[in-house]
């Protein structure tokens, strides 16, 4: 993982700590996500899963979901 992806993850975790699902046009563009964060969401398949193409793509942060499940056990 490159440094820009790490910076994007840190930004996302600090600014959106509870969000596990978003779309590009409504959420990312509407709330002025930095472009490197949008690129991370769209391209980092180790953390994000694309669910559909609506509104520029809807993505699920499955890495965060998996972490929550582990923390509950």
PDB file of N, CA, C and O in Angstrom:
ATOM      1  N   UNK A   1       0.852  -1.177   0.000  1.00  0.00           N
ATOM      2  CA  UNK A   1       0.000   0.000   0.000  1.00  0.00           C
ATOM      3  C   UNK A   1       0.895   1.236   0.000  1.00  0.00           C
ATOM      4  O   UNK A   1       1.858   1.324   0.762  1.00  0.00           O
ATOM      5  N   UNK A   2       0.559   2.187  -0.868  1.00  0.00           N
ATOM      6  CA  UNK A   2       1.408   3.371  -0.927  1.00  0.00           C
ATOM      7  C   UNK A   2       1.040   4.372   0.162  1.00  0.00           C
ATOM      8  O   UNK A   2       0.002   4.253   0.813  1.00  0.00           O
ATOM      9  N   UNK A   3       1.906   5.351   0.343  1.00  0.00           N
ATOM     10  CA  UNK A   3       1.742   6.337   1.407  1.00  0.00           C
ATOM     11  C   UNK A   3       0.466   7.163   1.225  1.00  0.00           C
ATOM     12  O   UNK A   3      -0.170   7.543   2.208  1.00  0.00           O
ATOM     13  N   UNK A   4       0.091   7.443  -0.021  1.00  0.00           N
ATOM     14  CA  UNK A   4      -1.122   8.236  -0.253  1.00  0.00           C
ATOM     15  C   UNK A   4      -2.367   7.463   0.201  1.00  0.00           C
ATOM     16  O   UNK A   4      -3.307   8.066   0.719  1.00  0.00           O
ATOM     17  N   UNK A   5      -2.384   6.150   0.015  1.00  0.00           N
ATOM     18  CA  UNK A   5      -3.502   5.338   0.511  1.00  0.00           C
ATOM     19  C   UNK A   5      -3.538   5.361   2.034  1.00  0.00           C
ATOM     20  O   UNK A   5      -4.615   5.414   2.627  1.00  0.00           O
ATOM     21  N   UNK A   6      -2.387   5.322   2.660  1.00  0.00           N
ATOM     22  CA  UNK A   6      -2.335   5.375   4.121  1.00  0.00           C
ATOM     23  C   UNK A   6      -2.859   6.727   4.619  1.00  0.00           C
ATOM     24  O   UNK A   6      -3.609   6.778   5.593  1.00  0.00           O
ATOM     25  N   UNK A   7      -2.470   7.808   3.962  1.00  0.00           N
ATOM     26  CA  UNK A   7      -2.970   9.138   4.319  1.00  0.00           C
ATOM     27  C   UNK A   7      -4.480   9.215   4.124  1.00  0.00           C
ATOM     28  O   UNK A   7      -5.184   9.814   4.937  1.00  0.00           O
ATOM     29  N   UNK A   8      -4.975   8.613   3.053  1.00  0.00           N
ATOM     30  CA  UNK A   8      -6.412   8.604   2.786  1.00  0.00           C
ATOM     31  C   UNK A   8      -7.154   7.840   3.875  1.00  0.00           C
ATOM     32  O   UNK A   8      -8.200   8.287   4.345  1.00  0.00           O
ATOM     33  N   UNK A   9      -6.623   6.699   4.276  1.00  0.00           N
ATOM     34  CA  UNK A   9      -7.264   5.905   5.323  1.00  0.00           C
ATOM     35  C   UNK A   9      -7.306   6.679   6.637  1.00  0.00           C
ATOM     36  O   UNK A   9      -8.323   6.675   7.329  1.00  0.00           O
ATOM     37  N   UNK A  10      -6.221   7.332   6.975  1.00  0.00           N
ATOM     38  CA  UNK A  10      -6.159   8.122   8.205  1.00  0.00           C
ATOM     39  C   UNK A  10      -7.183   9.257   8.145  1.00  0.00           C
ATOM     40  O   UNK A  10      -7.908   9.489   9.112  1.00  0.00           O
ATOM     41  N   UNK A  11      -7.246   9.969   7.009  1.00  0.00           N
ATOM     42  CA  UNK A  11      -8.216  11.054   6.853  1.00  0.00           C
ATOM     43  C   UNK A  11      -9.628  10.521   7.028  1.00  0.00           C
ATOM     44  O   UNK A  11     -10.434  11.114   7.746  1.00  0.00           O
ATOM     45  N   UNK A  12      -9.932   9.405   6.374  1.00  0.00           N
ATOM     46  CA  UNK A  12     -11.272   8.832   6.433  1.00  0.00           C
ATOM     47  C   UNK A  12     -11.622   8.394   7.850  1.00  0.00           C
ATOM     48  O   UNK A  12     -12.722   8.669   8.329  1.00  0.00           O
ATOM     49  N   UNK A  13     -10.704   7.721   8.521  1.00  0.00           N
ATOM     50  CA  UNK A  13     -10.964   7.263   9.890  1.00  0.00           C
ATOM     51  C   UNK A  13     -11.164   8.420  10.859  1.00  0.00           C
ATOM     52  O   UNK A  13     -11.964   8.317  11.789  1.00  0.00           O
ATOM     53  N   UNK A  14     -10.446   9.521  10.651  1.00  0.00           N
ATOM     54  CA  UNK A  14     -10.586  10.687  11.531  1.00  0.00           C
ATOM     55  C   UNK A  14     -11.864  11.477  11.251  1.00  0.00           C
ATOM     56  O   UNK A  14     -12.473  12.013  12.176  1.00  0.00           O
ATOM     57  N   UNK A  15     -12.272  11.553   9.987  1.00  0.00           N
ATOM     58  CA  UNK A  15     -13.409  12.380   9.594  1.00  0.00           C
ATOM     59  C   UNK A  15     -14.736  11.647   9.491  1.00  0.00           C
ATOM     60  O   UNK A  15     -15.792  12.261   9.643  1.00  0.00           O
ATOM     61  N   UNK A  16     -14.701  10.348   9.235  1.00  0.00           N
ATOM     62  CA  UNK A  16     -15.915   9.543   9.043  1.00  0.00           C
ATOM     63  C   UNK A  16     -15.767   8.216   9.796  1.00  0.00           C
ATOM     64  O   UNK A  16     -15.786   7.161   9.163  1.00  0.00           O
ATOM     65  N   UNK A  17     -15.624   8.236  11.101  1.00  0.00           N
ATOM     66  CA  UNK A  17     -15.314   7.018  11.851  1.00  0.00           C
ATOM     67  C   UNK A  17     -16.416   5.963  11.882  1.00  0.00           C
ATOM     68  O   UNK A  17     -16.140   4.810  12.211  1.00  0.00           O
ATOM     69  N   UNK A  18     -17.629   6.315  11.557  1.00  0.00           N
ATOM     70  CA  UNK A  18     -18.738   5.344  11.618  1.00  0.00           C
ATOM     71  C   UNK A  18     -19.281   4.948  10.257  1.00  0.00           C
ATOM     72  O   UNK A  18     -20.109   4.042  10.171  1.00  0.00           O
ATOM     73  N   UNK A  19     -18.844   5.594   9.204  1.00  0.00           N
ATOM     74  CA  UNK A  19     -19.395   5.350   7.872  1.00  0.00           C
ATOM     75  C   UNK A  19     -18.833   4.065   7.274  1.00  0.00           C
ATOM     76  O   UNK A  19     -17.618   3.887   7.184  1.00  0.00           O
ATOM     77  N   UNK A  20     -19.739   3.168   6.864  1.00  0.00           N
ATOM     78  CA  UNK A  20     -19.306   1.917   6.238  1.00  0.00           C
ATOM     79  C   UNK A  20     -19.780   1.783   4.796  1.00  0.00           C
ATOM     80  O   UNK A  20     -19.354   0.872   4.086  1.00  0.00           O
ATOM     81  N   UNK A  21     -20.662   2.687   4.356  1.00  0.00           N
ATOM     82  CA  UNK A  21     -21.183   2.617   2.989  1.00  0.00           C
ATOM     83  C   UNK A  21     -21.393   4.039   2.472  1.00  0.00           C
ATOM     84  O   UNK A  21     -21.908   4.894   3.192  1.00  0.00           O
ATOM     85  N   UNK A  22     -20.997   4.290   1.224  1.00  0.00           N
ATOM     86  CA  UNK A  22     -21.130   5.618   0.638  1.00  0.00           C
ATOM     87  C   UNK A  22     -21.202   5.523  -0.867  1.00  0.00           C
ATOM     88  O   UNK A  22     -20.900   4.482  -1.452  1.00  0.00           O
ATOM     89  N   UNK A  23     -21.605   6.621  -1.494  1.00  0.00           N
ATOM     90  CA  UNK A  23     -21.503   6.713  -2.942  1.00  0.00           C
ATOM     91  C   UNK A  23     -20.617   7.913  -3.284  1.00  0.00           C
ATOM     92  O   UNK A  23     -20.437   8.832  -2.484  1.00  0.00           O
ATOM     93  N   UNK A  24     -20.081   7.870  -4.486  1.00  0.00           N
ATOM     94  CA  UNK A  24     -19.100   8.884  -4.877  1.00  0.00           C
ATOM     95  C   UNK A  24     -19.748  10.253  -5.069  1.00  0.00           C
ATOM     96  O   UNK A  24     -19.279  11.241  -4.505  1.00  0.00           O
ATOM     97  N   UNK A  25     -20.820  10.323  -5.858  1.00  0.00           N
ATOM     98  CA  UNK A  25     -21.401  11.635  -6.184  1.00  0.00           C
ATOM     99  C   UNK A  25     -22.055  12.315  -4.980  1.00  0.00           C
ATOM    100  O   UNK A  25     -21.780  13.484  -4.712  1.00  0.00           O
ATOM    101  N   UNK A  26     -22.901  11.615  -4.266  1.00  0.00           N
ATOM    102  CA  UNK A  26     -23.636  12.235  -3.167  1.00  0.00           C
ATOM    103  C   UNK A  26     -22.740  12.473  -1.952  1.00  0.00           C
ATOM    104  O   UNK A  26     -22.698  13.586  -1.427  1.00  0.00           O
ATOM    105  N   UNK A  27     -22.037  11.461  -1.509  1.00  0.00           N
ATOM    106  CA  UNK A  27     -21.251  11.576  -0.276  1.00  0.00           C
ATOM    107  C   UNK A  27     -19.897  12.227  -0.515  1.00  0.00           C
ATOM    108  O   UNK A  27     -19.594  13.267   0.070  1.00  0.00           O
ATOM    109  N   UNK A  28     -19.081  11.617  -1.374  1.00  0.00           N
ATOM    110  CA  UNK A  28     -17.713  12.115  -1.555  1.00  0.00           C
ATOM    111  C   UNK A  28     -17.675  13.512  -2.165  1.00  0.00           C
ATOM    112  O   UNK A  28     -16.955  14.385  -1.681  1.00  0.00           O
ATOM    113  N   UNK A  29     -18.443  13.720  -3.219  1.00  0.00           N
ATOM    114  CA  UNK A  29     -18.445  15.040  -3.869  1.00  0.00           C
ATOM    115  C   UNK A  29     -19.238  16.048  -3.037  1.00  0.00           C
ATOM    116  O   UNK A  29     -18.851  17.212  -2.934  1.00  0.00           O
ATOM    117  N   UNK A  30     -20.321  15.609  -2.458  1.00  0.00           N
ATOM    118  CA  UNK A  30     -21.158  16.503  -1.667  1.00  0.00           C
ATOM    119  C   UNK A  30     -20.494  17.004  -0.400  1.00  0.00           C
ATOM    120  O   UNK A  30     -20.767  18.116   0.055  1.00  0.00           O
ATOM    121  N   UNK A  31     -19.621  16.185   0.171  1.00  0.00           N
ATOM    122  CA  UNK A  31     -18.932  16.575   1.405  1.00  0.00           C
ATOM    123  C   UNK A  31     -17.462  16.909   1.162  1.00  0.00           C
ATOM    124  O   UNK A  31     -16.666  16.946   2.100  1.00  0.00           O
ATOM    125  N   UNK A  32     -17.110  17.149  -0.089  1.00  0.00           N
ATOM    126  CA  UNK A  32     -15.763  17.614  -0.461  1.00  0.00           C
ATOM    127  C   UNK A  32     -14.638  16.716   0.056  1.00  0.00           C
ATOM    128  O   UNK A  32     -13.670  17.198   0.643  1.00  0.00           O
ATOM    129  N   UNK A  33     -14.774  15.420  -0.166  1.00  0.00           N
ATOM    130  CA  UNK A  33     -13.667  14.527   0.164  1.00  0.00           C
ATOM    131  C   UNK A  33     -12.458  14.911  -0.685  1.00  0.00           C
ATOM    132  O   UNK A  33     -12.624  15.262  -1.852  1.00  0.00           O
ATOM    133  N   UNK A  34     -11.249  14.854  -0.132  1.00  0.00           N
ATOM    134  CA  UNK A  34     -10.060  15.085  -0.955  1.00  0.00           C
ATOM    135  C   UNK A  34      -9.994  14.039  -2.077  1.00  0.00           C
ATOM    136  O   UNK A  34     -10.419  12.898  -1.898  1.00  0.00           O
ATOM    137  N   UNK A  35      -9.467  14.434  -3.210  1.00  0.00           N
ATOM    138  CA  UNK A  35      -9.434  13.535  -4.365  1.00  0.00           C
ATOM    139  C   UNK A  35      -8.653  12.258  -4.085  1.00  0.00           C
ATOM    140  O   UNK A  35      -9.028  11.196  -4.582  1.00  0.00           O
ATOM    141  N   UNK A  36      -7.562  12.330  -3.291  1.00  0.00           N
ATOM    142  CA  UNK A  36      -6.803  11.105  -3.015  1.00  0.00           C
ATOM    143  C   UNK A  36      -7.614  10.120  -2.164  1.00  0.00           C
ATOM    144  O   UNK A  36      -7.377   8.914  -2.227  1.00  0.00           O
ATOM    145  N   UNK A  37      -8.560  10.618  -1.378  1.00  0.00           N
ATOM    146  CA  UNK A  37      -9.440   9.743  -0.600  1.00  0.00           C
ATOM    147  C   UNK A  37     -10.437   9.055  -1.527  1.00  0.00           C
ATOM    148  O   UNK A  37     -10.704   7.862  -1.381  1.00  0.00           O
ATOM    149  N   UNK A  38     -10.984   9.803  -2.473  1.00  0.00           N
ATOM    150  CA  UNK A  38     -11.915   9.217  -3.445  1.00  0.00           C
ATOM    151  C   UNK A  38     -11.202   8.130  -4.257  1.00  0.00           C
ATOM    152  O   UNK A  38     -11.765   7.059  -4.485  1.00  0.00           O
ATOM    153  N   UNK A  39      -9.990   8.395  -4.685  1.00  0.00           N
ATOM    154  CA  UNK A  39      -9.228   7.403  -5.454  1.00  0.00           C
ATOM    155  C   UNK A  39      -8.952   6.158  -4.622  1.00  0.00           C
ATOM    156  O   UNK A  39      -9.016   5.040  -5.133  1.00  0.00           O
ATOM    157  N   UNK A  40      -8.646   6.348  -3.344  1.00  0.00           N
ATOM    158  CA  UNK A  40      -8.422   5.213  -2.441  1.00  0.00           C
ATOM    159  C   UNK A  40      -9.680   4.358  -2.340  1.00  0.00           C
ATOM    160  O   UNK A  40      -9.610   3.133  -2.445  1.00  0.00           O
ATOM    161  N   UNK A  41     -10.819   4.992  -2.140  1.00  0.00           N
ATOM    162  CA  UNK A  41     -12.085   4.267  -2.027  1.00  0.00           C
ATOM    163  C   UNK A  41     -12.349   3.471  -3.299  1.00  0.00           C
ATOM    164  O   UNK A  41     -12.739   2.306  -3.229  1.00  0.00           O
ATOM    165  N   UNK A  42     -12.143   4.082  -4.449  1.00  0.00           N
ATOM    166  CA  UNK A  42     -12.446   3.434  -5.718  1.00  0.00           C
ATOM    167  C   UNK A  42     -11.457   2.331  -6.087  1.00  0.00           C
ATOM    168  O   UNK A  42     -11.822   1.400  -6.805  1.00  0.00           O
ATOM    169  N   UNK A  43     -10.222   2.414  -5.617  1.00  0.00           N
ATOM    170  CA  UNK A  43      -9.170   1.512  -6.089  1.00  0.00           C
ATOM    171  C   UNK A  43      -8.626   0.524  -5.064  1.00  0.00           C
ATOM    172  O   UNK A  43      -7.978  -0.447  -5.454  1.00  0.00           O
ATOM    173  N   UNK A  44      -8.859   0.728  -3.783  1.00  0.00           N
ATOM    174  CA  UNK A  44      -8.291  -0.166  -2.760  1.00  0.00           C
ATOM    175  C   UNK A  44      -9.239  -1.337  -2.492  1.00  0.00           C
ATOM    176  O   UNK A  44     -10.100  -1.262  -1.616  1.00  0.00           O
ATOM    177  N   UNK A  45      -9.072  -2.398  -3.244  1.00  0.00           N
ATOM    178  CA  UNK A  45      -9.958  -3.559  -3.119  1.00  0.00           C
ATOM    179  C   UNK A  45      -9.670  -4.397  -1.879  1.00  0.00           C
ATOM    180  O   UNK A  45     -10.415  -5.335  -1.594  1.00  0.00           O
ATOM    181  N   UNK A  46      -8.615  -4.087  -1.137  1.00  0.00           N
ATOM    182  CA  UNK A  46      -8.357  -4.806   0.114  1.00  0.00           C
ATOM    183  C   UNK A  46      -9.210  -4.271   1.256  1.00  0.00           C
ATOM    184  O   UNK A  46      -9.339  -4.927   2.290  1.00  0.00           O
ATOM    185  N   UNK A  47      -9.796  -3.086   1.083  1.00  0.00           N
ATOM    186  CA  UNK A  47     -10.638  -2.475   2.118  1.00  0.00           C
ATOM    187  C   UNK A  47     -12.049  -2.165   1.657  1.00  0.00           C
ATOM    188  O   UNK A  47     -12.981  -2.164   2.462  1.00  0.00           O
ATOM    189  N   UNK A  48     -12.216  -1.900   0.362  1.00  0.00           N
ATOM    190  CA  UNK A  48     -13.488  -1.441  -0.189  1.00  0.00           C
ATOM    191  C   UNK A  48     -14.036  -2.411  -1.216  1.00  0.00           C
ATOM    192  O   UNK A  48     -13.284  -3.032  -1.966  1.00  0.00           O
ATOM    193  N   UNK A  49     -15.359  -2.536  -1.242  1.00  0.00           N
ATOM    194  CA  UNK A  49     -16.059  -3.377  -2.223  1.00  0.00           C
ATOM    195  C   UNK A  49     -17.083  -2.504  -2.940  1.00  0.00           C
ATOM    196  O   UNK A  49     -17.893  -1.834  -2.300  1.00  0.00           O
ATOM    197  N   UNK A  50     -17.043  -2.515  -4.279  1.00  0.00           N
ATOM    198  CA  UNK A  50     -18.031  -1.760  -5.060  1.00  0.00           C
ATOM    199  C   UNK A  50     -19.315  -2.562  -5.115  1.00  0.00           C
ATOM    200  O   UNK A  50     -19.309  -3.727  -5.513  1.00  0.00           O
ATOM    201  N   UNK A  51     -20.430  -1.937  -4.713  1.00  0.00           N
ATOM    202  CA  UNK A  51     -21.721  -2.609  -4.680  1.00  0.00           C
ATOM    203  C   UNK A  51     -22.527  -2.395  -5.951  1.00  0.00           C
ATOM    204  O   UNK A  51     -23.226  -3.301  -6.407  1.00  0.00           O
ATOM    205  N   UNK A  52     -22.432  -1.195  -6.528  1.00  0.00           N
ATOM    206  CA  UNK A  52     -23.167  -0.900  -7.758  1.00  0.00           C
ATOM    207  C   UNK A  52     -22.592   0.369  -8.396  1.00  0.00           C
ATOM    208  O   UNK A  52     -21.638   0.956  -7.887  1.00  0.00           O
ATOM    209  N   UNK A  53     -23.184   0.777  -9.509  1.00  0.00           N
ATOM    210  CA  UNK A  53     -22.707   1.948 -10.252  1.00  0.00           C
ATOM    211  C   UNK A  53     -23.540   3.208 -10.010  1.00  0.00           C
ATOM    212  O   UNK A  53     -23.298   4.237 -10.641  1.00  0.00           O
ATOM    213  N   UNK A  54     -24.500   3.138  -9.120  1.00  0.00           N
ATOM    214  CA  UNK A  54     -25.366   4.287  -8.869  1.00  0.00           C
ATOM    215  C   UNK A  54     -24.597   5.450  -8.252  1.00  0.00           C
ATOM    216  O   UNK A  54     -23.725   5.257  -7.405  1.00  0.00           O
ATOM    217  N   UNK A  55     -24.935   6.654  -8.692  1.00  0.00           N
ATOM    218  CA  UNK A  55     -24.314   7.886  -8.163  1.00  0.00           C
ATOM    219  C   UNK A  55     -22.795   7.852  -8.201  1.00  0.00           C
ATOM    220  O   UNK A  55     -22.128   8.275  -7.256  1.00  0.00           O
ATOM    221  N   UNK A  56     -22.261   7.349  -9.296  1.00  0.00           N
ATOM    222  CA  UNK A  56     -20.807   7.284  -9.436  1.00  0.00           C
ATOM    223  C   UNK A  56     -20.202   6.062  -8.797  1.00  0.00           C
ATOM    224  O   UNK A  56     -18.983   5.893  -8.826  1.00  0.00           O
ATOM    225  N   UNK A  57     -21.014   5.210  -8.224  1.00  0.00           N
ATOM    226  CA  UNK A  57     -20.549   3.990  -7.566  1.00  0.00           C
ATOM    227  C   UNK A  57     -20.845   4.031  -6.079  1.00  0.00           C
ATOM    228  O   UNK A  57     -20.537   5.008  -5.397  1.00  0.00           O
ATOM    229  N   UNK A  58     -21.443   2.967  -5.588  1.00  0.00           N
ATOM    230  CA  UNK A  58     -21.675   2.821  -4.155  1.00  0.00           C
ATOM    231  C   UNK A  58     -20.660   1.808  -3.635  1.00  0.00           C
ATOM    232  O   UNK A  58     -20.511   0.723  -4.197  1.00  0.00           O
ATOM    233  N   UNK A  59     -19.966   2.167  -2.565  1.00  0.00           N
ATOM    234  CA  UNK A  59     -18.884   1.351  -2.027  1.00  0.00           C
ATOM    235  C   UNK A  59     -19.135   1.027  -0.568  1.00  0.00           C
ATOM    236  O   UNK A  59     -19.743   1.808   0.164  1.00  0.00           O
ATOM    237  N   UNK A  60     -18.655  -0.142  -0.155  1.00  0.00           N
ATOM    238  CA  UNK A  60     -18.780  -0.601   1.225  1.00  0.00           C
ATOM    239  C   UNK A  60     -17.381  -0.799   1.801  1.00  0.00           C
ATOM    240  O   UNK A  60     -16.537  -1.460   1.196  1.00  0.00           O
ATOM    241  N   UNK A  61     -17.152  -0.231   2.955  1.00  0.00           N
ATOM    242  CA  UNK A  61     -15.854  -0.333   3.625  1.00  0.00           C
ATOM    243  C   UNK A  61     -15.873  -1.610   4.470  1.00  0.00           C
ATOM    244  O   UNK A  61     -16.039  -1.563   5.689  1.00  0.00           O
ATOM    245  N   UNK A  62     -15.699  -2.750   3.794  1.00  0.00           N
ATOM    246  CA  UNK A  62     -15.843  -4.026   4.488  1.00  0.00           C
ATOM    247  C   UNK A  62     -14.738  -4.271   5.512  1.00  0.00           C
ATOM    248  O   UNK A  62     -14.937  -5.048   6.445  1.00  0.00           O
ATOM    249  N   UNK A  63     -13.600  -3.640   5.366  1.00  0.00           N
ATOM    250  CA  UNK A  63     -12.540  -3.802   6.365  1.00  0.00           C
ATOM    251  C   UNK A  63     -12.993  -3.262   7.722  1.00  0.00           C
ATOM    252  O   UNK A  63     -12.688  -3.852   8.758  1.00  0.00           O
ATOM    253  N   UNK A  64     -13.713  -2.153   7.717  1.00  0.00           N
ATOM    254  CA  UNK A  64     -14.226  -1.579   8.964  1.00  0.00           C
ATOM    255  C   UNK A  64     -15.326  -2.473   9.539  1.00  0.00           C
ATOM    256  O   UNK A  64     -15.404  -2.666  10.752  1.00  0.00           O
ATOM    257  N   UNK A  65     -16.165  -3.012   8.672  1.00  0.00           N
ATOM    258  CA  UNK A  65     -17.227  -3.907   9.130  1.00  0.00           C
ATOM    259  C   UNK A  65     -16.630  -5.153   9.784  1.00  0.00           C
ATOM    260  O   UNK A  65     -17.096  -5.596  10.834  1.00  0.00           O
ATOM    261  N   UNK A  66     -15.602  -5.710   9.157  1.00  0.00           N
ATOM    262  CA  UNK A  66     -14.949  -6.894   9.712  1.00  0.00           C
ATOM    263  C   UNK A  66     -14.305  -6.588  11.055  1.00  0.00           C
ATOM    264  O   UNK A  66     -14.345  -7.418  11.963  1.00  0.00           O
ATOM    265  N   UNK A  67     -13.713  -5.406  11.193  1.00  0.00           N
ATOM    266  CA  UNK A  67     -13.088  -5.010  12.453  1.00  0.00           C
ATOM    267  C   UNK A  67     -14.138  -4.894  13.564  1.00  0.00           C
ATOM    268  O   UNK A  67     -13.894  -5.311  14.696  1.00  0.00           O
ATOM    269  N   UNK A  68     -15.286  -4.339  13.245  1.00  0.00           N
ATOM    270  CA  UNK A  68     -16.358  -4.217  14.229  1.00  0.00           C
ATOM    271  C   UNK A  68     -16.823  -5.584  14.706  1.00  0.00           C
ATOM    272  O   UNK A  68     -17.069  -5.784  15.896  1.00  0.00           O
ATOM    273  N   UNK A  69     -16.942  -6.518  13.782  1.00  0.00           N
ATOM    274  CA  UNK A  69     -17.354  -7.878  14.155  1.00  0.00           C
ATOM    275  C   UNK A  69     -16.343  -8.525  15.083  1.00  0.00           C
ATOM    276  O   UNK A  69     -16.723  -9.196  16.043  1.00  0.00           O
ATOM    277  N   UNK A  70     -15.056  -8.332  14.807  1.00  0.00           N
ATOM    278  CA  UNK A  70     -14.012  -8.889  15.658  1.00  0.00           C
ATOM    279  C   UNK A  70     -14.025  -8.270  17.048  1.00  0.00           C
ATOM    280  O   UNK A  70     -13.793  -8.955  18.044  1.00  0.00           O
ATOM    281  N   UNK A  71     -14.299  -6.962  17.112  1.00  0.00           N
ATOM    282  CA  UNK A  71     -14.313  -6.257  18.393  1.00  0.00           C
ATOM    283  C   UNK A  71     -15.489  -6.690  19.276  1.00  0.00           C
ATOM    284  O   UNK A  71     -15.412  -6.588  20.501  1.00  0.00           O
ATOM    285  N   UNK A  72     -16.567  -7.168  18.667  1.00  0.00           N
ATOM    286  CA  UNK A  72     -17.737  -7.607  19.436  1.00  0.00           C
ATOM    287  C   UNK A  72     -17.536  -8.965  20.104  1.00  0.00           C
ATOM    288  O   UNK A  72     -18.222  -9.300  21.070  1.00  0.00           O
ATOM    289  N   UNK A  73     -16.599  -9.734  19.585  1.00  0.00           N
ATOM    290  CA  UNK A  73     -16.369 -11.090  20.117  1.00  0.00           C
ATOM    291  C   UNK A  73     -15.542 -11.077  21.363  1.00  0.00           C
ATOM    292  O   UNK A  73     -15.263 -12.134  21.930  1.00  0.00           O
TER     293      UNK A  73
END
